[in-house]
Amino acid sequence: MIENVSKDSEIVKYEESIAEILDRAVNLFRRTNLTELADKWDRILKTYNSKRRIQ
């Protein structure tokens, strides 16, 4: 049981890291005036976050 809890917390940390990386990418693209790319990555981030909450 304890092993599953530690794996679950590792998965949550991993998923949070992915979301943070995607968020940083969106911010970088916006700062460099790559708005089309930023919009695409923002949609990816929103989709990722919504699917992550479902599971």
MIDO-688781 format. One record per atom (N, C-alpha, C, O): residue number from 0; chain; atom name; x, y, z. Coordinates in Angstrom, 2 decimals. Last residue first. Example, Ala and Ser with C-alpha at 12.3 -4.5 7.8 and 13.67 -1.06 7.14 Angstrom:
<1; "A"; "N"; <12.85; -2.25; 7.08>>;
<1; "A"; "CA"; <13.67; -1.06; 7.14>>;
<1; "A"; "C"; <12.90; 0.03; 7.87>>;
<1; "A"; "O"; <13.41; 1.14; 8.04>>;
<0; "A"; "N"; <13.19; -5.69; 7.80>>;
<0; "A"; "CA"; <12.30; -4.50; 7.80>>;
<0; "A"; "C"; <13.20; -3.30; 7.80>>;
<0; "A"; "O"; <14.24; -3.32; 8.46>>;
//
This chain:
<54; "A"; "N"; <-8.46; 11.68; -15.16>>;
<54; "A"; "CA"; <-7.88; 10.41; -14.74>>;
<54; "A"; "C"; <-7.58; 10.49; -13.29>>;
<54; "A"; "O"; <-7.09; 9.53; -12.70>>;
<53; "A"; "N"; <-9.27; 14.34; -15.27>>;
<53; "A"; "CA"; <-10.25; 13.27; -15.47>>;
<53; "A"; "C"; <-9.73; 11.97; -14.92>>;
<53; "A"; "O"; <-10.46; 11.22; -14.27>>;
<52; "A"; "N"; <-6.97; 15.85; -15.03>>;
<52; "A"; "CA"; <-7.96; 15.92; -13.96>>;
<52; "A"; "C"; <-8.97; 14.79; -14.05>>;
<52; "A"; "O"; <-9.48; 14.33; -13.03>>;
<51; "A"; "N"; <-5.71; 15.31; -17.45>>;
<51; "A"; "CA"; <-5.04; 14.91; -16.21>>;
<51; "A"; "C"; <-6.04; 14.90; -15.05>>;
<51; "A"; "O"; <-5.97; 14.03; -14.18>>;
<50; "A"; "N"; <-7.36; 16.54; -19.28>>;
<50; "A"; "CA"; <-7.28; 15.06; -19.28>>;
<50; "A"; "C"; <-6.65; 14.56; -18.00>>;
<50; "A"; "O"; <-7.02; 13.49; -17.50>>;
<49; "A"; "N"; <-6.87; 19.23; -18.62>>;
<49; "A"; "CA"; <-8.23; 18.68; -18.51>>;
<49; "A"; "C"; <-8.21; 17.15; -18.48>>;
<49; "A"; "O"; <-8.97; 16.54; -17.73>>;
<48; "A"; "N"; <-4.12; 19.49; -19.10>>;
<48; "A"; "CA"; <-4.65; 19.71; -17.75>>;
<48; "A"; "C"; <-6.04; 19.11; -17.60>>;
<48; "A"; "O"; <-6.35; 18.53; -16.56>>;
<47; "A"; "N"; <-4.04; 18.98; -21.87>>;
<47; "A"; "CA"; <-3.29; 18.14; -20.93>>;
<47; "A"; "C"; <-3.87; 18.26; -19.53>>;
<47; "A"; "O"; <-4.08; 17.25; -18.85>>;
<46; "A"; "N"; <-5.56; 21.11; -22.83>>;
<46; "A"; "CA"; <-6.01; 19.73; -23.05>>;
<46; "A"; "C"; <-5.34; 18.78; -22.07>>;
<46; "A"; "O"; <-5.98; 17.90; -21.50>>;
<45; "A"; "N"; <-3.92; 23.24; -22.03>>;
<45; "A"; "CA"; <-5.30; 23.14; -21.52>>;
<45; "A"; "C"; <-5.85; 21.73; -21.69>>;
<45; "A"; "O"; <-6.52; 21.21; -20.80>>;
<44; "A"; "N"; <-1.59; 22.64; -23.52>>;
<44; "A"; "CA"; <-1.56; 22.71; -22.07>>;
<44; "A"; "C"; <-2.96; 22.55; -21.47>>;
<44; "A"; "O"; <-3.15; 21.81; -20.51>>;
<43; "A"; "N"; <-2.58; 22.87; -26.14>>;
<43; "A"; "CA"; <-2.02; 21.59; -25.68>>;
<43; "A"; "C"; <-2.01; 21.55; -24.15>>;
<43; "A"; "O"; <-2.39; 20.54; -23.56>>;
<42; "A"; "N"; <-3.25; 25.58; -26.13>>;
<42; "A"; "CA"; <-4.31; 24.58; -26.30>>;
<42; "A"; "C"; <-3.83; 23.20; -25.84>>;
<42; "A"; "O"; <-4.59; 22.45; -25.22>>;
<41; "A"; "N"; <-0.67; 26.57; -25.88>>;
<41; "A"; "CA"; <-1.64; 26.85; -24.82>>;
<41; "A"; "C"; <-2.81; 25.87; -24.91>>;
<41; "A"; "O"; <-3.30; 25.39; -23.89>>;
<40; "A"; "N"; <0.44; 25.84; -28.27>>;
<40; "A"; "CA"; <0.95; 25.20; -27.06>>;
<40; "A"; "C"; <0.01; 25.44; -25.88>>;
<40; "A"; "O"; <-0.09; 24.61; -24.98>>;
<39; "A"; "N"; <-1.08; 27.56; -29.96>>;
<39; "A"; "CA"; <-1.12; 26.10; -30.14>>;
<39; "A"; "C"; <-0.67; 25.37; -28.87>>;
<39; "A"; "O"; <-1.30; 24.41; -28.44>>;
<38; "A"; "N"; <-0.35; 30.07; -28.96>>;
<38; "A"; "CA"; <-1.74; 29.64; -28.92>>;
<38; "A"; "C"; <-1.87; 28.13; -29.06>>;
<38; "A"; "O"; <-2.67; 27.50; -28.37>>;
<37; "A"; "N"; <2.38; 30.08; -29.56>>;
<37; "A"; "CA"; <1.94; 30.16; -28.17>>;
<37; "A"; "C"; <0.50; 29.68; -28.02>>;
<37; "A"; "O"; <0.17; 28.97; -27.08>>;
<36; "A"; "N"; <2.29; 30.13; -32.34>>;
<36; "A"; "CA"; <2.86; 28.97; -31.66>>;
<36; "A"; "C"; <2.43; 28.93; -30.19>>;
<36; "A"; "O"; <2.14; 27.87; -29.65>>;
<35; "A"; "N"; <1.15; 32.65; -32.64>>;
<35; "A"; "CA"; <0.49; 31.48; -33.22>>;
<35; "A"; "C"; <0.98; 30.20; -32.53>>;
<35; "A"; "O"; <0.19; 29.32; -32.20>>;
<34; "A"; "N"; <3.01; 34.34; -31.39>>;
<34; "A"; "CA"; <1.67; 34.16; -30.82>>;
<34; "A"; "C"; <0.96; 32.93; -31.38>>;
<34; "A"; "O"; <0.23; 32.25; -30.65>>;
<33; "A"; "N"; <5.79; 35.02; -30.80>>;
<33; "A"; "CA"; <5.37; 33.86; -31.60>>;
<33; "A"; "C"; <3.97; 33.45; -31.14>>;
<33; "A"; "O"; <3.78; 32.37; -30.59>>;
<32; "A"; "N"; <7.00; 37.00; -29.27>>;
<32; "A"; "CA"; <6.01; 37.36; -30.30>>;
<32; "A"; "C"; <5.70; 36.23; -31.27>>;
<32; "A"; "O"; <5.39; 36.47; -32.44>>;
<31; "A"; "N"; <8.37; 36.21; -27.11>>;
<31; "A"; "CA"; <9.13; 36.35; -28.35>>;
<31; "A"; "C"; <8.23; 36.62; -29.56>>;
<31; "A"; "O"; <8.65; 36.49; -30.71>>;
<30; "A"; "N"; <6.42; 35.94; -25.19>>;
<30; "A"; "CA"; <7.43; 37.00; -25.02>>;
<30; "A"; "C"; <8.23; 37.23; -26.30>>;
<30; "A"; "O"; <8.70; 38.34; -26.54>>;
<29; "A"; "N"; <5.07; 33.68; -26.17>>;
<29; "A"; "CA"; <4.38; 34.98; -26.12>>;
<29; "A"; "C"; <5.39; 36.13; -26.01>>;
<29; "A"; "O"; <5.23; 37.16; -26.66>>;
<28; "A"; "N"; <7.01; 31.72; -25.84>>;
<28; "A"; "CA"; <6.53; 32.03; -27.18>>;
<28; "A"; "C"; <5.82; 33.37; -27.21>>;
<28; "A"; "O"; <5.94; 34.12; -28.18>>;
<27; "A"; "N"; <7.23; 31.74; -23.02>>;
<27; "A"; "CA"; <8.37; 32.07; -23.87>>;
<27; "A"; "C"; <7.93; 32.48; -25.26>>;
<27; "A"; "O"; <8.42; 33.46; -25.81>>;
<26; "A"; "N"; <4.65; 30.88; -22.26>>;
<26; "A"; "CA"; <5.14; 32.21; -21.87>>;
<26; "A"; "C"; <6.32; 32.65; -22.74>>;
<26; "A"; "O"; <6.39; 33.81; -23.15>>;
<25; "A"; "N"; <4.69; 28.29; -23.36>>;
<25; "A"; "CA"; <3.68; 29.26; -23.79>>;
<25; "A"; "C"; <4.16; 30.67; -23.47>>;
<25; "A"; "O"; <4.09; 31.56; -24.32>>;
<24; "A"; "N"; <6.77; 27.18; -21.86>>;
<24; "A"; "CA"; <6.89; 27.27; -23.32>>;
<24; "A"; "C"; <5.91; 28.31; -23.85>>;
<24; "A"; "O"; <6.26; 29.12; -24.71>>;
<23; "A"; "N"; <5.70; 27.23; -19.30>>;
<23; "A"; "CA"; <6.89; 28.03; -19.59>>;
<23; "A"; "C"; <7.07; 28.22; -21.09>>;
<23; "A"; "O"; <7.48; 29.29; -21.55>>;
<22; "A"; "N"; <3.64; 25.36; -19.68>>;
<22; "A"; "CA"; <3.32; 26.74; -19.32>>;
<22; "A"; "C"; <4.50; 27.66; -19.62>>;
<22; "A"; "O"; <4.31; 28.77; -20.14>>;
<21; "A"; "N"; <5.14; 23.04; -20.15>>;
<21; "A"; "CA"; <4.24; 23.55; -21.19>>;
<21; "A"; "C"; <3.89; 25.01; -20.93>>;
<21; "A"; "O"; <3.85; 25.81; -21.86>>;
<20; "A"; "N"; <6.38; 22.83; -17.64>>;
<20; "A"; "CA"; <7.19; 22.99; -18.86>>;
<20; "A"; "C"; <6.33; 23.56; -19.99>>;
<20; "A"; "O"; <6.76; 24.46; -20.70>>;
<19; "A"; "N"; <4.14; 22.42; -16.00>>;
<19; "A"; "CA"; <4.99; 23.60; -15.80>>;
<19; "A"; "C"; <5.85; 23.88; -17.04>>;
<19; "A"; "O"; <6.01; 25.03; -17.44>>;
<18; "A"; "N"; <3.22; 19.96; -16.92>>;
<18; "A"; "CA"; <2.37; 21.15; -17.04>>;
<18; "A"; "C"; <3.18; 22.43; -16.90>>;
<18; "A"; "O"; <2.93; 23.41; -17.60>>;
<17; "A"; "N"; <5.41; 18.39; -16.17>>;
<17; "A"; "CA"; <5.04; 18.50; -17.59>>;
<17; "A"; "C"; <4.19; 19.76; -17.80>>;
<17; "A"; "O"; <4.42; 20.52; -18.74>>;
<16; "A"; "N"; <5.27; 18.65; -13.40>>;
<16; "A"; "CA"; <6.46; 19.11; -14.12>>;
<16; "A"; "C"; <6.15; 19.30; -15.60>>;
<16; "A"; "O"; <6.60; 20.28; -16.21>>;
<15; "A"; "N"; <2.88; 17.40; -12.85>>;
<15; "A"; "CA"; <3.01; 18.83; -12.56>>;
<15; "A"; "C"; <4.21; 19.42; -13.30>>;
<15; "A"; "O"; <4.16; 20.56; -13.76>>;
<14; "A"; "N"; <3.57; 14.79; -13.54>>;
<14; "A"; "CA"; <2.53; 15.48; -14.30>>;
<14; "A"; "C"; <2.59; 16.99; -14.08>>;
<14; "A"; "O"; <2.38; 17.77; -15.01>>;
<13; "A"; "N"; <5.49; 14.30; -11.53>>;
<13; "A"; "CA"; <5.85; 14.21; -12.95>>;
<13; "A"; "C"; <4.86; 14.98; -13.81>>;
<13; "A"; "O"; <5.25; 15.73; -14.70>>;
<12; "A"; "N"; <3.92; 14.49; -9.25>>;
<12; "A"; "CA"; <5.04; 15.41; -9.43>>;
<12; "A"; "C"; <5.46; 15.45; -10.89>>;
<12; "A"; "O"; <5.75; 16.52; -11.43>>;
<11; "A"; "N"; <2.19; 12.33; -9.75>>;
<11; "A"; "CA"; <1.65; 13.68; -9.63>>;
<11; "A"; "C"; <2.75; 14.71; -9.84>>;
<11; "A"; "O"; <2.54; 15.70; -10.53>>;
<10; "A"; "N"; <4.03; 10.24; -9.67>>;
<10; "A"; "CA"; <3.29; 10.51; -10.90>>;
<10; "A"; "C"; <2.73; 11.92; -10.88>>;
<10; "A"; "O"; <2.78; 12.63; -11.89>>;
<9; "A"; "N"; <4.79; 10.37; -7.01>>;
<9; "A"; "CA"; <5.79; 10.58; -8.05>>;
<9; "A"; "C"; <5.12; 10.91; -9.38>>;
<9; "A"; "O"; <5.59; 11.76; -10.13>>;
<8; "A"; "N"; <2.41; 9.70; -5.78>>;
<8; "A"; "CA"; <2.95; 11.05; -5.56>>;
<8; "A"; "C"; <4.03; 11.37; -6.59>>;
<8; "A"; "O"; <4.18; 12.52; -7.00>>;
<7; "A"; "N"; <2.17; 7.06; -6.67>>;
<7; "A"; "CA"; <1.16; 8.04; -7.03>>;
<7; "A"; "C"; <1.69; 9.46; -6.86>>;
<7; "A"; "O"; <1.44; 10.32; -7.70>>;
<6; "A"; "N"; <4.37; 5.91; -5.43>>;
<6; "A"; "CA"; <4.33; 5.96; -6.89>>;
<6; "A"; "C"; <3.32; 6.99; -7.36>>;
<6; "A"; "O"; <3.56; 7.72; -8.32>>;
<5; "A"; "N"; <3.59; 6.15; -2.76>>;
<5; "A"; "CA"; <4.79; 6.85; -3.22>>;
<5; "A"; "C"; <4.82; 6.94; -4.74>>;
<5; "A"; "O"; <5.26; 7.95; -5.29>>;
<4; "A"; "N"; <1.30; 4.53; -2.81>>;
<4; "A"; "CA"; <1.18; 5.95; -2.47>>;
<4; "A"; "C"; <2.39; 6.70; -2.97>>;
<4; "A"; "O"; <2.25; 7.78; -3.54>>;
<3; "A"; "N"; <2.35; 2.03; -3.39>>;
<3; "A"; "CA"; <1.44; 2.66; -4.33>>;
<3; "A"; "C"; <1.31; 4.16; -4.07>>;
<3; "A"; "O"; <1.22; 4.95; -5.00>>;
<2; "A"; "N"; <3.83; 1.58; -1.05>>;
<2; "A"; "CA"; <4.52; 1.66; -2.34>>;
<2; "A"; "C"; <3.64; 2.35; -3.37>>;
<2; "A"; "O"; <4.13; 3.18; -4.14>>;
<1; "A"; "N"; <1.86; 1.31; 0.84>>;
<1; "A"; "CA"; <2.73; 2.47; 0.92>>;
<1; "A"; "C"; <3.47; 2.67; -0.41>>;
<1; "A"; "O"; <3.69; 3.80; -0.83>>;
<0; "A"; "N"; <0.82; -1.19; 0.00>>;
<0; "A"; "CA"; <0.00; 0.00; 0.00>>;
<0; "A"; "C"; <0.87; 1.27; 0.00>>;
<0; "A"; "O"; <0.61; 2.19; -0.77>>;
//
